[in-house]
Amino acid sequence: MAGGRREHCTVMLTVPVDPDRERAVRAIRRWFELCPQRLHGEFGAAVRATPTGDLDPPESPPGTVHALVSTALFDDLQGDPSEWTRAYSPGSWDELLRRLGDLPDAASFEAQTRDEQGRLSRPSFLVSSISGKGYVDLVSTIDDAVAGDPDGERALLATVREVADLAAPVAVAVAVQGSLTDTPLEVALSHSPTDYRKRPGEVLRNYGWLTVLSDEMAERLGGSDRLRASGAFVEIEPLAAGGWWLLATKTWDEYGPEQANRLFELLAPVLPAGRPEITQWRFPTIADPPIRVTLPNVVAERDPREITG
């Protein structure tokens, strides 16, 4: 990140709900408090300073910003979600933080700008939580200026670390052009949600410049002594609530295929089966022919079964 321009970046942290639901709630609230302040840049600051009536006006010419807070609870029996949405204001923000205590299935604070074609587009930002069975994915966009600045890089790491120390996380993904639901490793594996994703404390969803491991995964890899002896990390630290913080290189720009291959060989016993592919065929629309794309995030194109058998 330092020394290079990165655009459309995201960060995701997967945290467990059990065995400490209140700890999870504290971590989710802290994520929502920190990410807008540290990761959403000048646009985020301008939105938070805008009078409420200007953030969701009845008329929406080009340049209009729409900023909303929302939660959703899904009823498995009825099939209809219970949704709450308000224009952003200090009052609705406080209500959003209160509602996070219910661990909603989805929650977000987002802003988008109406473009010349009438579409909601960039500048934009999003911070959200998405709940699954026993786990919550915390997601935030990273402002381009923050992502391209050394101080922004440090703010990113500090933000993730503060929440990780609260939450005993089981996965993290710092990604260029990142998906809100899939990690770079999952995108490269072309995995839709499958069985291993229901066990994120046992099977690692992602590795990269920044990796976190549950205590269980760290023990399966030989414990902290083996992690330190590997030479694969510049930072190896226990997290306050459990788990391990592993930083592969001092800056994101330094992370590349050599480091990815080293991590792969160390982490193979806890990685999902399959060979990731950085170059893939994609269909822009149903009517268009497929095109070859190169994914922007680095993972080793190797199947962990070549090591684990």
Contacts in CASP RR format, 6 or more apart in sequence:
PFRMAT RR
TARGET T0000
AUTHOR 0000-0000-0000
METHOD contacts of the structure
MODEL  1
MAGGRREHCTVMLTVPVDPDRERAVRAIRRWFELCPQRLHGEFGAAVRAT
PTGDLDPPESPPGTVHALVSTALFDDLQGDPSEWTRAYSPGSWDELLRRL
GDLPDAASFEAQTRDEQGRLSRPSFLVSSISGKGYVDLVSTIDDAVAGDP
DGERALLATVREVADLAAPVAVAVAVQGSLTDTPLEVALSHSPTDYRKRP
GEVLRNYGWLTVLSDEMAERLGGSDRLRASGAFVEIEPLAAGGWWLLATK
TWDEYGPEQANRLFELLAPVLPAGRPEITQWRFPTIADPPIRVTLPNVVA
ERDPREITG
1 147 0 8 1.000
1 148 0 8 1.000
1 149 0 8 1.000
1 150 0 8 1.000
1 152 0 8 1.000
1 153 0 8 1.000
1 156 0 8 1.000
1 251 0 8 1.000
1 252 0 8 1.000
1 253 0 8 1.000
2 148 0 8 1.000
2 149 0 8 1.000
2 150 0 8 1.000
2 153 0 8 1.000
2 251 0 8 1.000
2 252 0 8 1.000
2 253 0 8 1.000
3 148 0 8 1.000
3 150 0 8 1.000
3 251 0 8 1.000
3 253 0 8 1.000
4 148 0 8 1.000
4 253 0 8 1.000
5 144 0 8 1.000
5 148 0 8 1.000
6 144 0 8 1.000
6 147 0 8 1.000
6 148 0 8 1.000
6 176 0 8 1.000
6 252 0 8 1.000
7 144 0 8 1.000
7 147 0 8 1.000
7 176 0 8 1.000
7 177 0 8 1.000
8 141 0 8 1.000
8 144 0 8 1.000
8 176 0 8 1.000
8 177 0 8 1.000
8 178 0 8 1.000
9 141 0 8 1.000
9 142 0 8 1.000
9 144 0 8 1.000
9 147 0 8 1.000
9 174 0 8 1.000
9 175 0 8 1.000
9 176 0 8 1.000
9 177 0 8 1.000
9 178 0 8 1.000
10 139 0 8 1.000
10 140 0 8 1.000
10 141 0 8 1.000
10 142 0 8 1.000
10 173 0 8 1.000
10 174 0 8 1.000
10 175 0 8 1.000
10 178 0 8 1.000
10 179 0 8 1.000
10 180 0 8 1.000
11 39 0 8 1.000
11 139 0 8 1.000
11 140 0 8 1.000
11 142 0 8 1.000
11 156 0 8 1.000
11 159 0 8 1.000
11 160 0 8 1.000
11 172 0 8 1.000
11 173 0 8 1.000
11 174 0 8 1.000
11 175 0 8 1.000
12 137 0 8 1.000
12 138 0 8 1.000
12 139 0 8 1.000
12 140 0 8 1.000
12 171 0 8 1.000
12 172 0 8 1.000
12 173 0 8 1.000
12 175 0 8 1.000
12 180 0 8 1.000
12 183 0 8 1.000
13 31 0 8 1.000
13 137 0 8 1.000
13 138 0 8 1.000
13 160 0 8 1.000
13 163 0 8 1.000
13 164 0 8 1.000
13 167 0 8 1.000
13 169 0 8 1.000
13 171 0 8 1.000
13 172 0 8 1.000
13 212 0 8 1.000
14 135 0 8 1.000
14 136 0 8 1.000
14 137 0 8 1.000
14 138 0 8 1.000
14 169 0 8 1.000
14 170 0 8 1.000
14 171 0 8 1.000
14 172 0 8 1.000
14 200 0 8 1.000
14 205 0 8 1.000
15 24 0 8 1.000
15 27 0 8 1.000
15 28 0 8 1.000
15 135 0 8 1.000
15 136 0 8 1.000
15 138 0 8 1.000
15 163 0 8 1.000
15 167 0 8 1.000
15 168 0 8 1.000
15 169 0 8 1.000
15 170 0 8 1.000
16 24 0 8 1.000
16 134 0 8 1.000
16 135 0 8 1.000
16 167 0 8 1.000
16 168 0 8 1.000
16 169 0 8 1.000
16 170 0 8 1.000
16 201 0 8 1.000
17 24 0 8 1.000
17 103 0 8 1.000
17 131 0 8 1.000
17 134 0 8 1.000
17 135 0 8 1.000
17 136 0 8 1.000
18 134 0 8 1.000
20 241 0 8 1.000
21 103 0 8 1.000
23 166 0 8 1.000
23 167 0 8 1.000
23 168 0 8 1.000
23 241 0 8 1.000
24 103 0 8 1.000
24 136 0 8 1.000
24 167 0 8 1.000
25 100 0 8 1.000
25 101 0 8 1.000
25 103 0 8 1.000
26 166 0 8 1.000
27 138 0 8 1.000
27 163 0 8 1.000
27 166 0 8 1.000
27 167 0 8 1.000
28 100 0 8 1.000
28 101 0 8 1.000
28 103 0 8 1.000
28 107 0 8 1.000
28 129 0 8 1.000
28 136 0 8 1.000
28 138 0 8 1.000
29 97 0 8 1.000
29 100 0 8 1.000
29 101 0 8 1.000
30 162 0 8 1.000
30 163 0 8 1.000
30 166 0 8 1.000
31 127 0 8 1.000
31 129 0 8 1.000
31 138 0 8 1.000
31 140 0 8 1.000
31 163 0 8 1.000
32 96 0 8 1.000
32 97 0 8 1.000
32 100 0 8 1.000
32 107 0 8 1.000
32 109 0 8 1.000
32 127 0 8 1.000
32 129 0 8 1.000
33 97 0 8 1.000
34 159 0 8 1.000
34 162 0 8 1.000
34 163 0 8 1.000
35 127 0 8 1.000
35 140 0 8 1.000
35 159 0 8 1.000
36 44 0 8 1.000
36 48 0 8 1.000
36 109 0 8 1.000
36 125 0 8 1.000
36 127 0 8 1.000
38 146 0 8 1.000
38 152 0 8 1.000
38 155 0 8 1.000
38 156 0 8 1.000
38 158 0 8 1.000
38 159 0 8 1.000
39 125 0 8 1.000
39 127 0 8 1.000
39 140 0 8 1.000
39 141 0 8 1.000
39 142 0 8 1.000
39 143 0 8 1.000
39 146 0 8 1.000
39 155 0 8 1.000
39 156 0 8 1.000
39 159 0 8 1.000
40 47 0 8 1.000
40 125 0 8 1.000
40 127 0 8 1.000
40 140 0 8 1.000
40 141 0 8 1.000
40 143 0 8 1.000
40 146 0 8 1.000
41 125 0 8 1.000
41 143 0 8 1.000
41 145 0 8 1.000
41 146 0 8 1.000
42 143 0 8 1.000
42 145 0 8 1.000
43 111 0 8 1.000
43 123 0 8 1.000
43 124 0 8 1.000
43 125 0 8 1.000
43 143 0 8 1.000
44 111 0 8 1.000
44 125 0 8 1.000
44 143 0 8 1.000
47 55 0 8 1.000
47 65 0 8 1.000
47 67 0 8 1.000
47 88 0 8 1.000
47 111 0 8 1.000
47 125 0 8 1.000
48 88 0 8 1.000
50 65 0 8 1.000
50 67 0 8 1.000
52 87 0 8 1.000
52 88 0 8 1.000
52 89 0 8 1.000
53 87 0 8 1.000
54 65 0 8 1.000
55 65 0 8 1.000
55 66 0 8 1.000
55 67 0 8 1.000
55 87 0 8 1.000
55 88 0 8 1.000
55 89 0 8 1.000
55 111 0 8 1.000
56 66 0 8 1.000
56 67 0 8 1.000
56 68 0 8 1.000
56 87 0 8 1.000
56 88 0 8 1.000
57 64 0 8 1.000
60 66 0 8 1.000
60 114 0 8 1.000
60 118 0 8 1.000
61 114 0 8 1.000
62 114 0 8 1.000
62 115 0 8 1.000
62 116 0 8 1.000
62 118 0 8 1.000
63 113 0 8 1.000
63 114 0 8 1.000
63 115 0 8 1.000
64 113 0 8 1.000
64 114 0 8 1.000
65 111 0 8 1.000
65 112 0 8 1.000
65 113 0 8 1.000
65 114 0 8 1.000
66 87 0 8 1.000
66 111 0 8 1.000
66 112 0 8 1.000
66 113 0 8 1.000
66 114 0 8 1.000
66 120 0 8 1.000
67 87 0 8 1.000
67 88 0 8 1.000
67 109 0 8 1.000
67 110 0 8 1.000
67 111 0 8 1.000
68 85 0 8 1.000
68 86 0 8 1.000
68 87 0 8 1.000
68 88 0 8 1.000
68 108 0 8 1.000
68 109 0 8 1.000
68 110 0 8 1.000
68 111 0 8 1.000
69 85 0 8 1.000
69 86 0 8 1.000
69 87 0 8 1.000
69 88 0 8 1.000
69 92 0 8 1.000
69 93 0 8 1.000
69 95 0 8 1.000
69 96 0 8 1.000
69 108 0 8 1.000
69 109 0 8 1.000
70 83 0 8 1.000
70 84 0 8 1.000
70 85 0 8 1.000
70 86 0 8 1.000
70 96 0 8 1.000
70 106 0 8 1.000
70 107 0 8 1.000
70 108 0 8 1.000
71 83 0 8 1.000
71 84 0 8 1.000
71 96 0 8 1.000
71 99 0 8 1.000
71 100 0 8 1.000
71 102 0 8 1.000
71 104 0 8 1.000
71 106 0 8 1.000
71 107 0 8 1.000
72 81 0 8 1.000
72 82 0 8 1.000
72 83 0 8 1.000
72 84 0 8 1.000
72 104 0 8 1.000
72 105 0 8 1.000
72 106 0 8 1.000
72 107 0 8 1.000
73 81 0 8 1.000
73 82 0 8 1.000
73 102 0 8 1.000
73 104 0 8 1.000
73 105 0 8 1.000
74 81 0 8 1.000
74 82 0 8 1.000
74 105 0 8 1.000
75 81 0 8 1.000
75 82 0 8 1.000
81 105 0 8 1.000
84 99 0 8 1.000
86 92 0 8 1.000
86 95 0 8 1.000
88 109 0 8 1.000
88 111 0 8 1.000
93 109 0 8 1.000
96 107 0 8 1.000
96 109 0 8 1.000
99 107 0 8 1.000
100 107 0 8 1.000
100 129 0 8 1.000
103 131 0 8 1.000
103 136 0 8 1.000
104 129 0 8 1.000
104 131 0 8 1.000
105 130 0 8 1.000
105 131 0 8 1.000
105 132 0 8 1.000
106 128 0 8 1.000
106 129 0 8 1.000
106 130 0 8 1.000
106 131 0 8 1.000
107 128 0 8 1.000
107 129 0 8 1.000
108 126 0 8 1.000
108 127 0 8 1.000
108 128 0 8 1.000
108 129 0 8 1.000
109 126 0 8 1.000
109 127 0 8 1.000
109 128 0 8 1.000
110 124 0 8 1.000
110 125 0 8 1.000
110 126 0 8 1.000
110 127 0 8 1.000
110 128 0 8 1.000
111 123 0 8 1.000
111 124 0 8 1.000
111 125 0 8 1.000
112 120 0 8 1.000
112 121 0 8 1.000
112 122 0 8 1.000
112 124 0 8 1.000
113 120 0 8 1.000
113 121 0 8 1.000
113 122 0 8 1.000
113 123 0 8 1.000
113 124 0 8 1.000
114 120 0 8 1.000
114 121 0 8 1.000
115 121 0 8 1.000
124 141 0 8 1.000
125 140 0 8 1.000
125 141 0 8 1.000
125 143 0 8 1.000
126 139 0 8 1.000
126 140 0 8 1.000
126 141 0 8 1.000
126 180 0 8 1.000
127 139 0 8 1.000
127 140 0 8 1.000
127 141 0 8 1.000
128 138 0 8 1.000
128 139 0 8 1.000
128 140 0 8 1.000
128 180 0 8 1.000
129 136 0 8 1.000
129 137 0 8 1.000
129 138 0 8 1.000
129 139 0 8 1.000
130 136 0 8 1.000
130 137 0 8 1.000
130 139 0 8 1.000
130 180 0 8 1.000
130 181 0 8 1.000
131 137 0 8 1.000
133 198 0 8 1.000
135 170 0 8 1.000
135 200 0 8 1.000
137 181 0 8 1.000
138 163 0 8 1.000
139 180 0 8 1.000
142 156 0 8 1.000
146 152 0 8 1.000
146 155 0 8 1.000
146 156 0 8 1.000
147 153 0 8 1.000
147 156 0 8 1.000
150 251 0 8 1.000
153 251 0 8 1.000
153 252 0 8 1.000
156 174 0 8 1.000
157 210 0 8 1.000
157 247 0 8 1.000
160 172 0 8 1.000
160 174 0 8 1.000
160 210 0 8 1.000
161 245 0 8 1.000
163 169 0 8 1.000
164 172 0 8 1.000
164 212 0 8 1.000
164 239 0 8 1.000
164 245 0 8 1.000
165 239 0 8 1.000
165 240 0 8 1.000
165 241 0 8 1.000
166 240 0 8 1.000
166 241 0 8 1.000
167 241 0 8 1.000
168 214 0 8 1.000
168 215 0 8 1.000
168 239 0 8 1.000
168 241 0 8 1.000
168 242 0 8 1.000
168 243 0 8 1.000
169 212 0 8 1.000
169 214 0 8 1.000
169 239 0 8 1.000
169 243 0 8 1.000
170 200 0 8 1.000
170 201 0 8 1.000
170 205 0 8 1.000
170 212 0 8 1.000
170 213 0 8 1.000
170 214 0 8 1.000
170 217 0 8 1.000
171 183 0 8 1.000
171 200 0 8 1.000
171 201 0 8 1.000
171 204 0 8 1.000
171 205 0 8 1.000
171 206 0 8 1.000
171 212 0 8 1.000
172 206 0 8 1.000
172 210 0 8 1.000
172 211 0 8 1.000
172 212 0 8 1.000
173 183 0 8 1.000
173 184 0 8 1.000
173 185 0 8 1.000
173 205 0 8 1.000
173 206 0 8 1.000
174 208 0 8 1.000
174 209 0 8 1.000
174 210 0 8 1.000
174 252 0 8 1.000
175 183 0 8 1.000
175 184 0 8 1.000
175 296 0 8 1.000
175 297 0 8 1.000
176 296 0 8 1.000
176 297 0 8 1.000
177 296 0 8 1.000
178 184 0 8 1.000
178 187 0 8 1.000
178 297 0 8 1.000
179 186 0 8 1.000
179 187 0 8 1.000
182 191 0 8 1.000
183 205 0 8 1.000
183 206 0 8 1.000
184 206 0 8 1.000
184 208 0 8 1.000
184 295 0 8 1.000
184 297 0 8 1.000
184 298 0 8 1.000
184 299 0 8 1.000
185 205 0 8 1.000
185 206 0 8 1.000
185 207 0 8 1.000
185 271 0 8 1.000
185 272 0 8 1.000
185 276 0 8 1.000
185 299 0 8 1.000
186 197 0 8 1.000
186 205 0 8 1.000
186 206 0 8 1.000
187 295 0 8 1.000
187 297 0 8 1.000
188 276 0 8 1.000
188 277 0 8 1.000
188 278 0 8 1.000
188 280 0 8 1.000
188 295 0 8 1.000
188 297 0 8 1.000
188 299 0 8 1.000
188 301 0 8 1.000
189 272 0 8 1.000
189 274 0 8 1.000
189 275 0 8 1.000
189 276 0 8 1.000
189 277 0 8 1.000
190 277 0 8 1.000
190 280 0 8 1.000
191 197 0 8 1.000
191 272 0 8 1.000
196 203 0 8 1.000
196 272 0 8 1.000
197 203 0 8 1.000
197 205 0 8 1.000
201 214 0 8 1.000
201 216 0 8 1.000
201 217 0 8 1.000
202 214 0 8 1.000
202 216 0 8 1.000
202 217 0 8 1.000
202 270 0 8 1.000
203 270 0 8 1.000
203 271 0 8 1.000
203 272 0 8 1.000
204 211 0 8 1.000
204 213 0 8 1.000
204 217 0 8 1.000
204 267 0 8 1.000
204 270 0 8 1.000
204 271 0 8 1.000
204 272 0 8 1.000
205 272 0 8 1.000
207 260 0 8 1.000
207 263 0 8 1.000
207 264 0 8 1.000
207 267 0 8 1.000
207 271 0 8 1.000
207 299 0 8 1.000
208 248 0 8 1.000
208 255 0 8 1.000
208 259 0 8 1.000
208 260 0 8 1.000
208 263 0 8 1.000
208 298 0 8 1.000
208 299 0 8 1.000
209 247 0 8 1.000
209 248 0 8 1.000
209 249 0 8 1.000
209 252 0 8 1.000
209 255 0 8 1.000
209 259 0 8 1.000
210 245 0 8 1.000
210 246 0 8 1.000
210 247 0 8 1.000
210 248 0 8 1.000
211 246 0 8 1.000
211 247 0 8 1.000
211 248 0 8 1.000
211 263 0 8 1.000
211 267 0 8 1.000
212 239 0 8 1.000
212 243 0 8 1.000
212 244 0 8 1.000
212 245 0 8 1.000
212 246 0 8 1.000
213 221 0 8 1.000
213 243 0 8 1.000
213 244 0 8 1.000
213 246 0 8 1.000
213 270 0 8 1.000
214 242 0 8 1.000
214 243 0 8 1.000
215 242 0 8 1.000
215 243 0 8 1.000
215 244 0 8 1.000
217 270 0 8 1.000
218 224 0 8 1.000
218 227 0 8 1.000
218 243 0 8 1.000
218 244 0 8 1.000
220 269 0 8 1.000
220 270 0 8 1.000
221 227 0 8 1.000
221 266 0 8 1.000
221 267 0 8 1.000
221 269 0 8 1.000
221 270 0 8 1.000
224 236 0 8 1.000
224 238 0 8 1.000
224 244 0 8 1.000
227 233 0 8 1.000
227 236 0 8 1.000
227 244 0 8 1.000
227 246 0 8 1.000
227 266 0 8 1.000
228 236 0 8 1.000
230 262 0 8 1.000
230 266 0 8 1.000
231 262 0 8 1.000
232 246 0 8 1.000
232 248 0 8 1.000
232 259 0 8 1.000
232 262 0 8 1.000
232 263 0 8 1.000
232 266 0 8 1.000
233 246 0 8 1.000
233 247 0 8 1.000
233 248 0 8 1.000
234 247 0 8 1.000
234 248 0 8 1.000
234 249 0 8 1.000
234 250 0 8 1.000
235 245 0 8 1.000
235 246 0 8 1.000
235 247 0 8 1.000
236 244 0 8 1.000
236 245 0 8 1.000
236 246 0 8 1.000
237 244 0 8 1.000
237 245 0 8 1.000
238 244 0 8 1.000
238 245 0 8 1.000
239 245 0 8 1.000
248 255 0 8 1.000
248 259 0 8 1.000
248 263 0 8 1.000
249 255 0 8 1.000
249 259 0 8 1.000
255 298 0 8 1.000
256 298 0 8 1.000
257 298 0 8 1.000
257 300 0 8 1.000
259 298 0 8 1.000
260 298 0 8 1.000
260 299 0 8 1.000
260 300 0 8 1.000
261 300 0 8 1.000
261 302 0 8 1.000
263 300 0 8 1.000
264 271 0 8 1.000
264 299 0 8 1.000
264 300 0 8 1.000
264 302 0 8 1.000
264 304 0 8 1.000
265 307 0 8 1.000
267 304 0 8 1.000
268 304 0 8 1.000
268 306 0 8 1.000
268 307 0 8 1.000
268 308 0 8 1.000
269 304 0 8 1.000
269 307 0 8 1.000
269 308 0 8 1.000
271 304 0 8 1.000
272 304 0 8 1.000
273 303 0 8 1.000
273 304 0 8 1.000
273 305 0 8 1.000
274 303 0 8 1.000
274 304 0 8 1.000
274 305 0 8 1.000
275 301 0 8 1.000
275 302 0 8 1.000
275 303 0 8 1.000
276 299 0 8 1.000
276 300 0 8 1.000
276 301 0 8 1.000
276 302 0 8 1.000
277 301 0 8 1.000
278 294 0 8 1.000
278 295 0 8 1.000
278 298 0 8 1.000
278 299 0 8 1.000
278 301 0 8 1.000
279 292 0 8 1.000
279 293 0 8 1.000
279 294 0 8 1.000
279 295 0 8 1.000
280 292 0 8 1.000
280 293 0 8 1.000
280 295 0 8 1.000
281 290 0 8 1.000
281 291 0 8 1.000
281 292 0 8 1.000
281 293 0 8 1.000
282 290 0 8 1.000
282 291 0 8 1.000
282 292 0 8 1.000
282 293 0 8 1.000
283 289 0 8 1.000
283 290 0 8 1.000
283 291 0 8 1.000
284 291 0 8 1.000
END
